[in-house]
Structures are given as C-alpha cells and as structure tokens.
Amino acid sequence: MISYLEFEKPVAALEARIAELRQTADAGDVDISAEIRRLETKSADLLSSTYGALTPWQKTQVARHPMRPHFCDFLTHAFTDFMPLGGDRYFGDDQAIIGGFARLDGRRIMLIGHEKGNDTQSRIKHNFGMGKPEGYRKAIRLMELAGRFGLPVVTLVDTSGAFPGVEAEERGQAEAIARSTEACLALPVPMVAAIVGEGGSGGAVALASSERVLMFEHAVYAVISPEAGASILWRTADKAQDMAEAMKTTAQDLLALGVIDRIVKEPVGGAHRDPVAATQGLAKVIGEELDQLAKVKPADLRLRREERFLRIGQG
C-alpha cells in the first residue's frame, strides 16, 4: 500500500475513488469501466504534473520516503551473487554500511552502500543508515580489496549523515570519514557512486568521491539537512523549506553546478511507486558508466577524480 506525502493528497483522493469504483464494478452489474478509465487517466496526468514541478523541499520529502528502495532492494532486483563482507578488523561490524562482492550483468564488482531499513526493527538494526567509524573503516577495507583484485567499485549513497553520537566521536568518526574519502580518491579501479535517496554531509561524501557521480531524479545531496541549516541561520526548523531552496540540493541544481555527472530518471511518482523499475533502471546506467570507465588507465582514473573535484565551484 502506497504511503502518500502531503502534496500528493489530490492524487490520493483520485486513487481512492478509483479503488471504490472498481469494488462497485466487481460487485454489481453496472458497466462503469469508462468512468474508471477516465479517472485513471486524470490521476496519471495529475501525478505526472505534480512530480514534474516539485519544489526542493518536496523532493527532500520524496528522497526520505519510507517506501523508497534501499540497499537491500537493489540486491533483490538489480545485483546478483552478493557475498557480504563484514567488520572493520578494529572494532566491529556496522550494519548501517553494507558491502561485499556482487555481480552486475555478469560483471564482478565491489558493492558498498548505506542501508536505512524499512520497518522499526530493521531501522534500529541499521541505525537509520547513519554510519559509525567502523562502517567507514569497513568501506575502506573493501575498497582496498577491490583495488587489489582489480574490481570496479559501485556505491549506493542514502544517509541523512554519519552518526553523531558520543561513542562515534570517541572512536574517531571524523578521521574515519576522511580516510574513506581518501580511499575513494586513491582507488586504482573504476568507481561509480549513485545518490539514491538522501546524500547527507560527510557521511555521503565518504562513499561518493568517485570519478562518476549519478543521482536519482528526486534524490537530494547536501552538506547539511534543511532543518539543521535553518536552525543555524534562523534559530528555527520552520524555515526548512526556505533552506532547501537556498542550498540547491536537487539533482537538477547539482548537475548544473557540476557536483554530479548524470541524472537517472525515476518512475512517474517517484522510485517508491515502482522500486523494481527504479533499481533496474539505475543498474543499467551504472553498467553503461562502468563500460566507459573500463577503457581508462588506472593513473588516469585518479587524475579524473582529482580534476572533477577541483573544478567544482570554479563557475
């Protein structure tokens, strides 16, 4: 069952009416199929026009949608032969960041990404996708392993940010994030990062410092959440909508600024309406990018990463 956002209420009303008419049609002898088709067309048009004109704040809500596909959904629908590798060899195994060997259309890769969970129990298990130092150190270990065996690295980024708790700071959160970013930049193999939901702060950058950065159409990518930014500037989270507009967090804004390289279309109404099509569509684009990067020499890969990040902000 679809969970509707506030701005989707007109669509929700139409779809509820369609459901009622279908029940009536199934139970009675009156032919109302024409009316059902009319309302279905109206609903589809309304959904398309609504999602074609989303504000940055509305896109933030879509990016956070609880039914949006997460890492485990990609494993189910887009990647095969996943062999998870756990632990950072220092402290423990962080379930907010998952990684291991996988295949994409037969191609062997190292797959790493954030997992938020999809219900209360799994969200607690995965710490809502907020990685701890051991998670980023695990990512470093897997990236180094990929470099050793010549496997391309694919990362799926979906986090509100790295875990800010005291225990994370005590175990060196900032250092782990910096080292993970450094490991991305130093990789001798191709790397493609995809922002699939929220790309929040250094917790996202630590897995997204690659030569190709993709982004779902309705994902967001920012140095800070709109609520936190508004609390700093205006001393109230009520200004979150204004902050989202000012920060240029959408895929369309970031493509124009050169922060990302390619926007990946989502099904009409967002990836949460058709997770299978969304995950498989992204996998296809990742495959295209890896095909191109396979032709580049290792030294040139590192140079490309350096140059792409130095270009950001130069206008």
MOPE-V583365 format. One record per helix or strand of 2 or more residues. SS is the DSSP state (2 for helix, 1 for strand). FROM is the first residue (numbers start at 1). TO is the last residue. If there is no record, write none. Layout:
SS&FROM&TO + SS&FROM&TO
This chain:
2&6&27 + 2&33&51 + 2&56&63 + 2&71&77 + 1&80&84 + 1&97&104 + 1&107&114 + 2&120&125 + 2&127&129 + 2&133&149 + 1&152&159 + 2&166&170 + 2&173&186 + 1&191&200 + 2&201&205 + 1&212&216 + 1&220&222 + 2&226&234 + 2&237&247 + 2&251&257 + 1&262&264 + 2&271&273 + 2&275&293 + 2&298&311
